Amino acid sequence: MLRDDRDIPLYMIGIAAQMLSIHPQTLRLYEREGLVNPGRSEGNTRLYSQSSR
């Protein structure tokens, strides 16, 4: 099964927040509420994709 390129985690939280014009803490809240599900790097850094659902 091929993976959609929009699913590949690329953006660290600061960049993703800037792209959305929101504060990084807002993304953390969305994650706690289950609204987004970012990937994680080996160092446990949140990595967002175009479709982090």
C-alpha distance matrix in Angstrom:
0.0 3.8 6.5 9.5 12.5 14.7 13.2 14.3 17.7 20.4 23.6 26.2 28.0 31.0 29.1 27.0 30.3 32.0 29.4 30.0 33.7 33.9 35.1 32.7 34.3 33.1 29.4 30.4 31.9 28.9 26.9 29.6 29.5 25.8 25.3 23.0 20.9 20.8 19.1 21.6 22.5 23.9 27.3 26.2 26.4 24.7 22.1 21.3 18.6 19.0 17.5 18.8 19.2
3.8 0.0 3.8 6.5 9.1 11.7 10.8 11.6 15.3 17.6 20.9 23.8 25.8 28.5 26.3 24.4 27.8 29.2 26.5 27.4 31.1 31.6 32.9 30.6 32.6 31.4 27.7 29.0 30.8 27.7 25.9 29.0 29.0 25.4 24.5 21.9 20.0 19.4 17.7 20.3 21.0 22.8 26.0 25.1 24.8 23.0 20.1 19.1 16.1 16.3 15.4 17.1 18.1
6.5 3.8 0.0 3.8 6.3 8.5 7.1 8.0 11.6 14.2 17.3 20.1 22.1 24.8 22.7 20.7 24.1 25.7 23.1 23.9 27.6 27.9 29.2 26.9 28.8 27.7 24.0 25.3 27.2 24.2 22.4 25.6 25.7 22.2 21.2 18.4 16.5 15.8 14.2 17.0 17.9 20.1 23.0 21.9 21.4 19.4 16.4 15.3 12.4 12.9 11.9 13.5 14.8
9.5 6.5 3.8 0.0 3.8 5.4 5.5 7.4 11.0 13.1 15.9 19.1 20.7 23.2 20.8 18.6 22.0 23.2 20.3 21.1 24.8 25.5 27.1 25.2 27.4 25.9 22.4 24.2 25.9 22.8 21.5 24.9 24.8 21.4 19.8 17.1 15.9 15.2 14.5 17.6 18.8 21.5 24.0 22.6 21.5 19.1 15.9 14.0 10.5 10.1 9.4 11.9 13.3
12.5 9.1 6.3 3.8 0.0 3.8 5.3 5.5 9.0 10.2 13.1 16.5 18.6 20.7 18.0 16.3 19.8 20.7 17.8 19.2 22.8 23.7 25.3 23.4 25.9 24.7 21.3 23.3 25.4 22.5 21.3 24.9 25.2 22.1 20.3 17.2 16.1 14.6 13.8 16.6 17.2 20.1 22.4 21.4 19.8 17.6 14.0 12.3 8.7 8.4 9.3 11.6 14.0
14.7 11.7 8.5 5.4 3.8 0.0 3.8 5.6 8.0 9.4 11.5 14.8 16.2 18.4 15.8 13.5 16.8 17.9 15.0 15.8 19.5 20.4 22.1 20.4 22.9 21.4 18.0 20.3 22.1 19.1 18.3 22.0 22.0 19.1 16.9 14.0 13.5 12.3 12.4 15.6 16.9 20.2 22.0 20.4 18.6 15.9 12.4 9.9 6.1 4.8 5.6 8.5 10.9
13.2 10.8 7.1 5.5 5.3 3.8 0.0 3.8 6.2 9.0 11.3 14.1 15.5 18.2 16.3 13.9 17.1 18.9 16.5 17.0 20.7 20.9 22.1 19.9 22.0 20.7 17.1 18.8 20.7 17.8 16.3 19.8 20.1 16.9 15.4 12.3 10.9 9.8 9.3 12.7 14.3 17.4 19.5 17.7 16.4 13.7 10.6 8.6 5.5 6.3 5.6 6.8 9.2
14.3 11.6 8.0 7.4 5.5 5.6 3.8 0.0 3.8 6.2 9.4 12.2 14.4 17.0 15.0 13.4 17.0 18.4 16.4 17.6 21.1 21.3 22.1 19.6 22.0 21.4 17.7 19.1 21.6 19.2 17.4 20.9 21.8 18.9 17.7 14.1 12.3 10.0 8.6 11.1 11.8 14.8 17.0 15.9 14.5 12.4 8.9 8.0 5.5 7.7 8.4 8.9 11.9
17.7 15.3 11.6 11.0 9.0 8.0 6.2 3.8 0.0 3.8 6.3 8.5 10.8 13.6 12.0 10.5 14.1 15.8 14.3 15.7 18.8 18.7 19.0 16.3 18.6 18.4 14.7 15.9 18.7 16.7 14.8 18.4 19.7 17.2 16.1 12.4 10.5 7.4 6.1 8.2 9.0 12.5 14.0 12.7 10.8 8.8 5.1 4.9 4.2 7.7 8.8 7.9 11.4
20.4 17.6 14.2 13.1 10.2 9.4 9.0 6.2 3.8 0.0 3.8 6.8 9.8 11.7 9.5 9.1 12.8 13.8 12.5 14.6 17.4 17.7 18.1 15.5 18.5 18.5 15.2 16.7 19.8 18.1 16.7 20.3 21.8 19.7 18.3 14.6 13.3 9.9 9.0 10.2 10.0 13.5 14.4 13.7 11.1 9.6 5.9 5.9 5.6 8.4 10.8 10.3 14.1
23.6 20.9 17.3 15.9 13.1 11.5 11.3 9.4 6.3 3.8 0.0 3.8 6.4 7.9 5.9 5.7 9.3 10.3 9.6 11.7 14.1 14.3 14.5 12.0 15.2 15.4 12.3 14.1 17.2 16.0 15.0 18.5 20.1 18.6 17.0 13.5 12.9 9.5 9.7 10.6 10.8 14.4 14.4 13.4 10.1 8.2 5.2 4.9 6.4 8.8 11.3 10.3 14.0
26.2 23.8 20.1 19.1 16.5 14.8 14.1 12.2 8.5 6.8 3.8 0.0 3.8 5.6 5.5 6.2 8.6 10.1 10.8 12.5 14.2 13.6 12.8 9.8 12.8 13.8 11.0 12.0 15.5 15.0 13.8 16.9 19.1 18.1 17.1 13.7 13.0 9.4 9.8 9.5 9.6 13.0 12.1 11.0 7.3 6.0 4.9 6.2 9.2 11.9 13.8 11.9 15.3
28.0 25.8 22.1 20.7 18.6 16.2 15.5 14.4 10.8 9.8 6.4 3.8 0.0 3.8 5.5 5.1 6.0 8.5 9.8 10.5 11.8 10.5 9.3 6.1 9.0 10.1 7.5 8.6 12.0 11.9 11.3 14.2 16.2 15.9 14.7 11.8 11.9 9.1 10.7 10.7 11.8 15.2 13.7 11.8 8.3 6.2 6.6 6.9 10.3 12.4 13.9 11.6 14.3
31.0 28.5 24.8 23.2 20.7 18.4 18.2 17.0 13.6 11.7 7.9 5.6 3.8 0.0 3.8 5.5 5.2 6.1 8.6 10.0 10.2 9.4 8.0 5.8 9.5 10.8 9.4 10.9 14.0 14.3 14.3 17.0 18.9 19.0 17.6 15.0 15.5 12.8 14.4 14.2 14.7 17.8 16.0 14.7 11.0 9.7 9.9 10.0 12.8 14.4 16.4 14.6 17.4
29.1 26.3 22.7 20.8 18.0 15.8 16.3 15.0 12.0 9.5 5.9 5.5 5.5 3.8 0.0 3.8 5.4 5.0 6.1 8.7 9.7 10.2 10.2 8.7 12.5 12.9 11.1 13.4 16.2 15.7 15.9 19.0 20.5 20.1 18.1 15.3 15.9 13.0 14.4 14.8 15.1 18.6 17.4 16.3 12.6 10.9 9.7 9.0 10.9 11.9 14.7 13.7 16.9
27.0 24.4 20.7 18.6 16.3 13.5 13.9 13.4 10.5 9.1 5.7 6.2 5.1 5.5 3.8 0.0 3.8 5.4 5.1 6.3 8.6 8.7 9.4 7.9 11.3 10.9 8.5 11.3 13.8 12.6 13.0 16.4 17.4 16.8 14.6 11.8 12.8 10.4 12.5 13.8 15.0 18.7 17.9 16.1 12.7 10.0 8.6 6.6 8.4 9.1 11.4 10.3 13.3
30.3 27.8 24.1 22.0 19.8 16.8 17.1 17.0 14.1 12.8 9.3 8.6 6.0 5.2 5.4 3.8 0.0 3.8 5.4 5.1 5.9 5.1 5.7 5.2 8.6 8.1 6.9 10.0 12.0 11.5 12.7 15.6 16.5 16.7 14.4 12.5 14.1 12.4 15.0 16.0 17.5 21.0 19.7 17.7 14.2 11.7 11.4 9.7 11.8 12.2 13.9 12.6 14.8
32.0 29.2 25.7 23.2 20.7 17.9 18.9 18.4 15.8 13.8 10.3 10.1 8.5 6.1 5.0 5.4 3.8 0.0 3.8 5.3 4.9 6.3 7.4 8.1 11.6 11.2 10.7 13.7 15.6 15.1 16.5 19.4 20.2 20.4 17.9 15.9 17.6 15.6 17.8 18.7 19.6 23.1 21.8 20.3 16.6 14.5 13.7 12.1 13.6 13.5 15.9 15.3 17.8
29.4 26.5 23.1 20.3 17.8 15.0 16.5 16.4 14.3 12.5 9.6 10.8 9.8 8.6 6.1 5.1 5.4 3.8 0.0 3.8 5.6 8.0 10.2 10.6 14.0 12.8 11.6 15.0 16.8 15.4 16.7 20.0 20.4 20.0 17.1 15.1 16.8 15.0 17.2 18.8 19.9 23.5 22.8 21.2 17.6 15.1 13.4 11.0 11.5 10.5 13.3 13.5 16.0
30.0 27.4 23.9 21.1 19.2 15.8 17.0 17.6 15.7 14.6 11.7 12.5 10.5 10.0 8.7 6.3 5.1 5.3 3.8 0.0 3.8 5.5 8.6 9.7 12.4 10.3 9.6 13.4 14.3 12.8 14.8 17.9 17.7 17.7 14.6 13.2 15.6 14.6 17.5 19.4 21.1 24.8 24.0 21.9 18.5 15.6 14.4 11.6 12.3 11.1 12.8 12.8 14.5
33.7 31.1 27.6 24.8 22.8 19.5 20.7 21.1 18.8 17.4 14.1 14.2 11.8 10.2 9.7 8.6 5.9 4.9 5.6 3.8 0.0 3.8 7.0 9.4 11.9 10.3 10.8 14.3 15.0 14.3 16.6 19.2 19.3 19.9 17.0 16.0 18.5 17.5 20.3 21.8 23.3 26.8 25.6 23.6 20.1 17.5 16.9 14.6 15.8 14.8 16.6 16.3 17.9
33.9 31.6 27.9 25.5 23.7 20.4 20.9 21.3 18.7 17.7 14.3 13.6 10.5 9.4 10.2 8.7 5.1 6.3 8.0 5.5 3.8 0.0 3.8 6.5 8.3 6.6 7.9 11.0 11.5 11.3 13.8 16.0 16.2 17.3 14.8 14.1 16.7 15.9 19.0 20.2 22.1 25.5 24.0 21.6 18.4 15.8 16.0 14.0 15.9 15.5 16.7 15.5 16.8
35.1 32.9 29.2 27.1 25.3 22.1 22.1 22.1 19.0 18.1 14.5 12.8 9.3 8.0 10.2 9.4 5.7 7.4 10.2 8.6 7.0 3.8 0.0 3.8 5.3 5.3 7.2 9.2 10.2 11.2 13.2 14.9 15.8 17.3 15.5 14.6 16.7 15.7 18.6 19.2 20.8 23.9 22.0 19.7 16.6 14.5 15.5 14.3 16.9 17.4 18.5 16.6 18.0
32.7 30.6 26.9 25.2 23.4 20.4 19.9 19.6 16.3 15.5 12.0 9.8 6.1 5.8 8.7 7.9 5.2 8.1 10.6 9.7 9.4 6.5 3.8 0.0 3.8 5.3 5.2 6.6 8.9 10.0 10.9 12.8 14.5 15.5 14.3 12.7 14.1 12.7 15.3 15.5 17.2 20.2 18.2 15.9 12.8 10.8 12.2 11.7 14.8 16.0 17.0 14.6 16.3
34.3 32.6 28.8 27.4 25.9 22.9 22.0 22.0 18.6 18.5 15.2 12.8 9.0 9.5 12.5 11.3 8.6 11.6 14.0 12.4 11.9 8.3 5.3 3.8 0.0 3.8 5.4 5.0 6.3 8.6 9.8 10.6 12.4 14.2 13.6 12.9 14.4 13.7 16.6 16.6 18.7 21.4 19.2 16.5 14.1 12.2 14.3 14.0 17.2 18.5 18.8 16.0 17.0
33.1 31.4 27.7 25.9 24.7 21.4 20.7 21.4 18.4 18.5 15.4 13.8 10.1 10.8 12.9 10.9 8.1 11.2 12.8 10.3 10.3 6.6 5.3 5.3 3.8 0.0 3.8 5.4 5.0 6.2 8.6 9.9 10.5 12.3 10.9 10.8 13.3 13.3 16.6 17.5 20.0 23.0 21.4 18.4 16.0 13.3 14.8 13.5 16.2 16.8 16.8 14.4 14.8
29.4 27.7 24.0 22.4 21.3 18.0 17.1 17.7 14.7 15.2 12.3 11.0 7.5 9.4 11.1 8.5 6.9 10.7 11.6 9.6 10.8 7.9 7.2 5.2 5.4 3.8 0.0 3.8 5.3 4.9 6.2 8.7 9.8 10.4 9.0 7.8 9.8 9.5 12.9 14.0 16.7 19.8 18.6 15.5 13.1 10.0 11.3 9.9 12.7 13.7 13.6 10.8 11.7
30.4 29.0 25.3 24.2 23.3 20.3 18.8 19.1 15.9 16.7 14.1 12.0 8.6 10.9 13.4 11.3 10.0 13.7 15.0 13.4 14.3 11.0 9.2 6.6 5.0 5.4 3.8 0.0 3.8 5.4 5.1 6.3 8.7 9.8 9.9 8.9 9.9 9.8 12.7 13.1 15.8 18.5 17.0 13.6 11.9 9.4 11.8 11.5 14.7 16.4 15.9 12.6 13.2
31.9 30.8 27.2 25.9 25.4 22.1 20.7 21.6 18.7 19.8 17.2 15.5 12.0 14.0 16.2 13.8 12.0 15.6 16.8 14.3 15.0 11.5 10.2 8.9 6.3 5.0 5.3 3.8 0.0 3.8 5.3 5.1 6.2 8.6 8.6 9.2 11.2 12.2 15.5 16.3 19.3 21.9 20.5 17.0 15.6 12.9 15.1 14.2 17.0 18.1 17.2 14.1 13.6
28.9 27.7 24.2 22.8 22.5 19.1 17.8 19.2 16.7 18.1 16.0 15.0 11.9 14.3 15.7 12.6 11.5 15.1 15.4 12.8 14.3 11.3 11.2 10.0 8.6 6.2 4.9 5.4 3.8 0.0 3.8 5.5 5.1 6.2 5.1 5.9 8.6 10.3 13.9 15.5 18.8 21.8 20.9 17.4 15.9 12.6 14.0 12.3 14.5 15.2 13.9 11.0 10.1
26.9 25.9 22.4 21.5 21.3 18.3 16.3 17.4 14.8 16.7 15.0 13.8 11.3 14.3 15.9 13.0 12.7 16.5 16.7 14.8 16.6 13.8 13.2 10.9 9.8 8.6 6.2 5.1 5.3 3.8 0.0 3.8 5.4 5.0 5.7 5.0 6.0 7.7 10.9 12.4 15.8 18.5 17.9 14.2 13.2 10.1 11.9 11.0 13.5 15.0 13.4 9.9 9.3
29.6 29.0 25.6 24.9 24.9 22.0 19.8 20.9 18.4 20.3 18.5 16.9 14.2 17.0 19.0 16.4 15.6 19.4 20.0 17.9 19.2 16.0 14.9 12.8 10.6 9.9 8.7 6.3 5.1 5.5 3.8 0.0 3.8 5.4 7.7 8.4 9.1 11.0 13.8 14.7 18.1 20.3 19.4 15.6 15.2 12.7 15.1 14.7 17.3 18.8 17.1 13.6 12.5
29.5 29.0 25.7 24.8 25.2 22.0 20.1 21.8 19.7 21.8 20.1 19.1 16.2 18.9 20.5 17.4 16.5 20.2 20.4 17.7 19.3 16.2 15.8 14.5 12.4 10.5 9.8 8.7 6.2 5.1 5.4 3.8 0.0 3.8 5.6 8.0 9.8 12.5 15.7 17.3 20.9 23.3 22.7 18.9 18.4 15.4 17.2 15.9 17.9 18.8 16.6 13.6 11.6
25.8 25.4 22.2 21.4 22.1 19.1 16.9 18.9 17.2 19.7 18.6 18.1 15.9 19.0 20.1 16.8 16.7 20.4 20.0 17.7 19.9 17.3 17.3 15.5 14.2 12.3 10.4 9.8 8.6 6.2 5.0 5.4 3.8 0.0 3.8 5.6 6.8 10.2 13.2 15.3 19.0 21.5 21.5 17.7 17.3 14.2 15.4 14.0 15.5 16.5 13.9 10.8 8.5
25.3 24.5 21.2 19.8 20.3 16.9 15.4 17.7 16.1 18.3 17.0 17.1 14.7 17.6 18.1 14.6 14.4 17.9 17.1 14.6 17.0 14.8 15.5 14.3 13.6 10.9 9.0 9.9 8.6 5.1 5.7 7.7 5.6 3.8 0.0 3.8 6.9 9.9 13.4 16.0 19.6 22.5 22.6 19.0 17.9 14.3 14.8 12.6 13.7 13.9 11.4 8.9 6.5
23.0 21.9 18.4 17.1 17.2 14.0 12.3 14.1 12.4 14.6 13.5 13.7 11.8 15.0 15.3 11.8 12.5 15.9 15.1 13.2 16.0 14.1 14.6 12.7 12.9 10.8 7.8 8.9 9.2 5.9 5.0 8.4 8.0 5.6 3.8 0.0 3.8 6.2 9.8 12.6 16.0 19.2 19.4 15.9 14.7 11.0 11.1 8.9 10.1 11.0 8.8 5.6 4.5
20.9 20.0 16.5 15.9 16.1 13.5 10.9 12.3 10.5 13.3 12.9 13.0 11.9 15.5 15.9 12.8 14.1 17.6 16.8 15.6 18.5 16.7 16.7 14.1 14.4 13.3 9.8 9.9 11.2 8.6 6.0 9.1 9.8 6.8 6.9 3.8 0.0 3.8 6.6 9.5 13.1 16.0 16.6 13.2 12.5 9.1 9.3 8.1 9.5 11.4 9.2 5.5 5.2
20.8 19.4 15.8 15.2 14.6 12.3 9.8 10.0 7.4 9.9 9.5 9.4 9.1 12.8 13.0 10.4 12.4 15.6 15.0 14.6 17.5 15.9 15.7 12.7 13.7 13.3 9.5 9.8 12.2 10.3 7.7 11.0 12.5 10.2 9.9 6.2 3.8 0.0 3.8 6.5 9.9 13.1 13.7 10.6 9.3 5.8 5.5 4.9 7.2 10.1 9.1 5.4 7.5
19.1 17.7 14.2 14.5 13.8 12.4 9.3 8.6 6.1 9.0 9.7 9.8 10.7 14.4 14.4 12.5 15.0 17.8 17.2 17.5 20.3 19.0 18.6 15.3 16.6 16.6 12.9 12.7 15.5 13.9 10.9 13.8 15.7 13.2 13.4 9.8 6.6 3.8 0.0 3.8 6.9 10.0 11.3 8.7 8.2 5.9 5.0 6.2 8.0 11.5 10.8 7.8 10.1
21.6 20.3 17.0 17.6 16.6 15.6 12.7 11.1 8.2 10.2 10.6 9.5 10.7 14.2 14.8 13.8 16.0 18.7 18.8 19.4 21.8 20.2 19.2 15.5 16.6 17.5 14.0 13.1 16.3 15.5 12.4 14.7 17.3 15.3 16.0 12.6 9.5 6.5 3.8 0.0 3.8 6.6 7.6 5.1 5.3 4.8 5.5 8.5 10.9 14.6 14.4 11.4 13.6
22.5 21.0 17.9 18.8 17.2 16.9 14.3 11.8 9.0 10.0 10.8 9.6 11.8 14.7 15.1 15.0 17.5 19.6 19.9 21.1 23.3 22.1 20.8 17.2 18.7 20.0 16.7 15.8 19.3 18.8 15.8 18.1 20.9 19.0 19.6 16.0 13.1 9.9 6.9 3.8 0.0 3.8 5.2 5.0 5.2 6.7 6.8 10.3 12.5 16.3 16.7 14.2 16.9
23.9 22.8 20.1 21.5 20.1 20.2 17.4 14.8 12.5 13.5 14.4 13.0 15.2 17.8 18.6 18.7 21.0 23.1 23.5 24.8 26.8 25.5 23.9 20.2 21.4 23.0 19.8 18.5 21.9 21.8 18.5 20.3 23.3 21.5 22.5 19.2 16.0 13.1 10.0 6.6 3.8 0.0 3.8 5.4 7.4 9.9 10.6 14.1 16.2 19.9 20.2 17.7 20.1
27.3 26.0 23.0 24.0 22.4 22.0 19.5 17.0 14.0 14.4 14.4 12.1 13.7 16.0 17.4 17.9 19.7 21.8 22.8 24.0 25.6 24.0 22.0 18.2 19.2 21.4 18.6 17.0 20.5 20.9 17.9 19.4 22.7 21.5 22.6 19.4 16.6 13.7 11.3 7.6 5.2 3.8 0.0 3.8 5.6 9.1 10.7 14.5 17.2 20.9 21.5 18.6 21.0
26.2 25.1 21.9 22.6 21.4 20.4 17.7 15.9 12.7 13.7 13.4 11.0 11.8 14.7 16.3 16.1 17.7 20.3 21.2 21.9 23.6 21.6 19.7 15.9 16.5 18.4 15.5 13.6 17.0 17.4 14.2 15.6 18.9 17.7 19.0 15.9 13.2 10.6 8.7 5.1 5.0 5.4 3.8 0.0 3.8 6.4 8.9 12.3 15.3 19.0 19.1 15.9 17.9
26.4 24.8 21.4 21.5 19.8 18.6 16.4 14.5 10.8 11.1 10.1 7.3 8.3 11.0 12.6 12.7 14.2 16.6 17.6 18.5 20.1 18.4 16.6 12.8 14.1 16.0 13.1 11.9 15.6 15.9 13.2 15.2 18.4 17.3 17.9 14.7 12.5 9.3 8.2 5.3 5.2 7.4 5.6 3.8 0.0 3.8 6.3 9.8 13.1 16.6 17.2 14.2 16.8
24.7 23.0 19.4 19.1 17.6 15.9 13.7 12.4 8.8 9.6 8.2 6.0 6.2 9.7 10.9 10.0 11.7 14.5 15.1 15.6 17.5 15.8 14.5 10.8 12.2 13.3 10.0 9.4 12.9 12.6 10.1 12.7 15.4 14.2 14.3 11.0 9.1 5.8 5.9 4.8 6.7 9.9 9.1 6.4 3.8 0.0 3.8 6.5 10.1 13.4 13.8 10.6 13.1
22.1 20.1 16.4 15.9 14.0 12.4 10.6 8.9 5.1 5.9 5.2 4.9 6.6 9.9 9.7 8.6 11.4 13.7 13.4 14.4 16.9 16.0 15.5 12.2 14.3 14.8 11.3 11.8 15.1 14.0 11.9 15.1 17.2 15.4 14.8 11.1 9.3 5.5 5.0 5.5 6.8 10.6 10.7 8.9 6.3 3.8 0.0 3.8 6.8 10.4 11.3 8.8 12.1
21.3 19.1 15.3 14.0 12.3 9.9 8.6 8.0 4.9 5.9 4.9 6.2 6.9 10.0 9.0 6.6 9.7 12.1 11.0 11.6 14.6 14.0 14.3 11.7 14.0 13.5 9.9 11.5 14.2 12.3 11.0 14.7 15.9 14.0 12.6 8.9 8.1 4.9 6.2 8.5 10.3 14.1 14.5 12.3 9.8 6.5 3.8 0.0 3.8 6.9 7.9 5.8 9.3
18.6 16.1 12.4 10.5 8.7 6.1 5.5 5.5 4.2 5.6 6.4 9.2 10.3 12.8 10.9 8.4 11.8 13.6 11.5 12.3 15.8 15.9 16.9 14.8 17.2 16.2 12.7 14.7 17.0 14.5 13.5 17.3 17.9 15.5 13.7 10.1 9.5 7.2 8.0 10.9 12.5 16.2 17.2 15.3 13.1 10.1 6.8 3.8 0.0 3.8 5.3 5.1 8.8
19.0 16.3 12.9 10.1 8.4 4.8 6.3 7.7 7.7 8.4 8.8 11.9 12.4 14.4 11.9 9.1 12.2 13.5 10.5 11.1 14.8 15.5 17.4 16.0 18.5 16.8 13.7 16.4 18.1 15.2 15.0 18.8 18.8 16.5 13.9 11.0 11.4 10.1 11.5 14.6 16.3 19.9 20.9 19.0 16.6 13.4 10.4 6.9 3.8 0.0 3.8 6.0 9.0
17.5 15.4 11.9 9.4 9.3 5.6 5.6 8.4 8.8 10.8 11.3 13.8 13.9 16.4 14.7 11.4 13.9 15.9 13.3 12.8 16.6 16.7 18.5 17.0 18.8 16.8 13.6 15.9 17.2 13.9 13.4 17.1 16.6 13.9 11.4 8.8 9.2 9.1 10.8 14.4 16.7 20.2 21.5 19.1 17.2 13.8 11.3 7.9 5.3 3.8 0.0 3.8 5.7
18.8 17.1 13.5 11.9 11.6 8.5 6.8 8.9 7.9 10.3 10.3 11.9 11.6 14.6 13.7 10.3 12.6 15.3 13.5 12.8 16.3 15.5 16.6 14.6 16.0 14.4 10.8 12.6 14.1 11.0 9.9 13.6 13.6 10.8 8.9 5.6 5.5 5.4 7.8 11.4 14.2 17.7 18.6 15.9 14.2 10.6 8.8 5.8 5.1 6.0 3.8 0.0 3.8
19.2 18.1 14.8 13.3 14.0 10.9 9.2 11.9 11.4 14.1 14.0 15.3 14.3 17.4 16.9 13.3 14.8 17.8 16.0 14.5 17.9 16.8 18.0 16.3 17.0 14.8 11.7 13.2 13.6 10.1 9.3 12.5 11.6 8.5 6.5 4.5 5.2 7.5 10.1 13.6 16.9 20.1 21.0 17.9 16.8 13.1 12.1 9.3 8.8 9.0 5.7 3.8 0.0
